[in-house]
Amino acid sequence: MPPRTYLKLGDKVKHIRYSSWGIGEVIEEKNSFLPGGVCFVKIIFEDGVERLFINNFDHEMCCYYTGIRLITEFNIWES
C-alpha cells in the first residue's frame, strides 16, 4: 500500500508555531515504496533555511501533525 502523502512539489506552506520562518515552498519530495520506508519533503522558507519533514499521514511525526499547514491560493477577484 503506497504512503498517504500530505505535500507535493511546489506547495506553499507555513508553520503554525514558527511564523518567523515565513512562507515555505516544497522543493523536493522523496518517497519510499518499500514496507516501513519513510517519505520526506524538503521545504525552503523565507528565512533562507531548508528544512526536511516527514510527509506521510500514517507516521506520528508527519509534518501536518508537527505544525506545517498548506496555504491555499485565494484571490478575492475570482468567484
C-alpha positions in Angstrom: 0.0 0.0 0.0 1.5 3.4 -1.0 2.0 6.0 1.7 -0.6 8.7 2.2 1.4 11.8 1.5 0.4 15.4 2.5 2.5 17.7 0.4 3.7 17.7 -3.2 6.4 19.6 -5.1 5.6 23.3 -5.4 3.1 23.5 -2.5 3.3 26.7 -0.4 3.2 26.2 3.4 3.6 27.9 6.8 4.4 26.6 10.2 1.7 27.4 12.9 4.3 27.8 15.7 7.2 29.4 13.9 5.9 32.3 12.0 9.4 33.8 11.9 10.3 31.2 9.3 7.9 32.9 6.8 6.2 31.2 3.9 7.8 28.0 2.6 7.8 26.1 -0.7 8.3 22.4 -1.2 11.4 22.0 -3.3 11.9 18.2 -3.2 10.0 15.0 -2.5 11.5 11.6 -1.6 9.0 8.7 -1.4 9.8 5.2 -0.4 7.5 2.4 -1.5 9.3 -0.2 0.5 7.5 -1.6 3.6 8.5 0.6 6.5 10.0 3.2 4.3 9.7 6.9 5.1 8.6 9.8 2.8 10.2 13.2 3.1 9.7 16.7 1.8 12.3 19.4 1.7 10.9 22.9 2.3 12.8 26.2 1.9 11.4 29.0 4.0 11.7 32.8 3.6 14.3 32.9 6.3 16.6 31.0 3.8 16.8 27.7 5.6 15.9 24.4 4.0 14.1 22.0 6.4 13.3 18.3 6.0 10.0 16.9 7.2 8.2 13.5 7.2 5.4 13.6 4.6 3.3 10.5 5.5 0.0 10.9 7.3 0.4 7.4 8.7 3.5 8.5 10.6 3.1 10.1 14.0 5.7 12.8 13.1 4.1 13.8 9.8 4.7 17.4 9.0 1.0 18.1 9.4 1.0 16.9 13.0 4.1 18.9 13.8 2.5 22.2 12.6 3.1 22.5 8.8 -0.1 23.9 7.1 -0.8 24.1 3.4 -1.5 27.6 2.1 -4.3 27.6 -0.5 -4.2 30.3 -3.0 -7.1 32.7 -2.6 -8.0 35.5 -5.0 -10.8 37.9 -3.9 -11.4 38.8 -7.6 -12.2 35.2 -8.7 -15.7 33.8 -8.0 
